[in-house]
Amino acid sequence: MREPSPTTSNQAVGEQMYELVSRLYPINRSITGDGFRETQRIIGEHFPELRIEEVPSGTEAFDWTVPKEWNIREAFIVTPRGERIADFSRSNLHVMSYSVPVRRTMSLTELRDHLHTLPEEPDLIPYRTSYYREDWGFCLTHREYEELEEGEYEVVIDSTLADGAMSYGEGLLEGESEQEVLITSHACHPSMCNDNLSGNVVATFLAKALRERKTRWSYRFLFLPGGIGSVLWMSRNVERLDRIRNGLVLANLGDSAGFTFKRTRRSDAEIDRVAAHVLRNRAEPFTLLDFSPYGYDERNFCSPRFNLPVASINRSTHEGFRGYHSSGDDLSLISADKLEEALGVCMQIVEVLEGNGKYRNLIPEAEPQLGKRGLYGQMGGLQRRADLEMALLWVMNFSDGEHTLLDISDRSGYSFDLVRQAADLLQDHGLLEPTQELPAT
């Protein structure tokens, strides 16, 4: 067992997760820069195995190139009346990410070409970027925009765009097998709680839980710049991509919507079946989506060349909630309860992945006599006894070295937990053996 990470309080896990989101929320993140590094350092307080990797600007990654590194100190506009508006110190969304340095005086007509608003949501500040084309801009509410008057405006953006590096966070929890489960989340958005930090924090606390137990599979966690980050990581790890047995991209897990699971490009990978099983057994509304080449980093992991078994799990989709890519995605949009619930679903998925093995019936000629082994008619609680006894029969009948426990669970209609319990009981009584090593429960 690894040394447990320090716990800062006795709060419920959901409250600790919400607290971490609150701490990360003010940091100005982008696809490069010190804000991204600071975010990874804070995550590393909970996940000591996390390492920050640095890749120099100009590095080729398949069809992409690592851009220059961007950092910013301050930015604002001074109106003809001498008032500061679109002040970066009040909201880091006020400046378009990757804005080049500017210090000029200009007319309102010229300035308008560099202003971004959301007319349909007049009280929200939009999030805008210009990663791969040198430009500059400010974002403000549409109400502020409509109140601008003619005259000369002072424009200041004190930023740097220079050769540096792109960073990403990577941590590996080694299990009994070198085969890996990949957990990723994009970590490049400034001041966005649902579309960014909720996935980061659920991944962090999932790693925190897994590092304290023995696991069958190895678990690799990636905190990436969105889009180019997954491309870059794959380009640096081509030789070991075949170790990835299953994968999940985490995003939008803090709001109040039901869960949405987007299948892998393969559509029949183990993670597709496991996640669908877990969500169906929660008895709450959920949505299953087929793969499409649009969304989060699953679109890159599921590329034609590699076609990795990587799916994604969200609550709202990237286009399904008010406030997406704007100041509306703030701390009020998420809750501790929903974060903790999302962590619980991810843990359930992990439990099935960990326990989904194949077994061999050691008395395959006919149904064994369970009664003389104390496995039939002697369980307490009639309904639970009946369910467990039936699960024992299902497991014995289908443990032919070909069917997994998930196969048996899906076919029988019994929960995976019950089927796994039956398999453990049968193994304890010498009636069953695994065809591959499984971790102790």
HELIX and SHEET records of a PDB file:
HELIX    1   1 VAL A   13  LEU A   24  1                                  12    
HELIX    2   2 ASP A   34  HIS A   46  1                                  13    
HELIX    3   3 ASN A   92  HIS A   94  5                                   3    
HELIX    4   4 LEU A  108  ARG A  112  1                                   5    
HELIX    5   5 HIS A  142  GLU A  146  1                                   5    
HELIX    6   6 CYS A  193  SER A  198  3                                   6    
HELIX    7   7 GLY A  199  LEU A  210  1                                  12    
HELIX    8   8 ILE A  228  ARG A  236  1                                   9    
HELIX    9   9 VAL A  238  ARG A  243  5                                   6    
HELIX   10  10 GLU A  270  ARG A  280  1                                  11    
HELIX   11  11 GLU A  298  PHE A  301  1                                   4    
HELIX   12  12 LEU A  331  LEU A  333  5                                   3    
HELIX   13  13 ALA A  336  GLY A  355  1                                  20    
HELIX   14  14 GLY A  371  ARG A  373  5                                   3    
HELIX   15  15 LEU A  382  PHE A  398  1                                  17    
HELIX   16  16 LEU A  405  SER A  412  1                                   8    
HELIX   17  17 PHE A  416  ASP A  428  1                                  13    
SHEET    1   A 8 ARG A  51  PRO A  56  0                                        
SHEET    2   A 8 ALA A 165  LEU A 173 -1                                        
SHEET    3   A 8 SER A 218  LEU A 224 -1                                        
SHEET    4   A 8 GLU A 180  HIS A 186  1                                        
SHEET    5   A 8 ILE A 244  LEU A 250  1                                        
SHEET    6   A 8 VAL A 310  ASN A 314  1                                        
SHEET    7   A 8 PHE A 259  LYS A 262 -1                                        
SHEET    8   A 8 PHE A 286  LEU A 289  1                                        
SHEET    1   B 2 GLU A  60  ALA A  61  0                                        
SHEET    2   B 2 TRP A  64  THR A  65 -1                                        
SHEET    1   C 4 ARG A  84  ILE A  85  0                                        
SHEET    2   C 4 GLU A  69  VAL A  78 -1                                        
SHEET    3   C 4 GLU A 152  ALA A 162 -1                                        
SHEET    4   C 4 VAL A 102  SER A 107 -1                                        
SHEET    1   D 2 LEU A 115  HIS A 116  0                                        
SHEET    2   D 2 PHE A 138  CYS A 139  1                                        
SHEET    1   E 3 ASP A 400  THR A 404  0                                        
SHEET    2   E 3 LYS A 358  ASN A 361 -1                                        
SHEET    3   E 3 LEU A 432  PRO A 434 -1                                        
END                                                                             
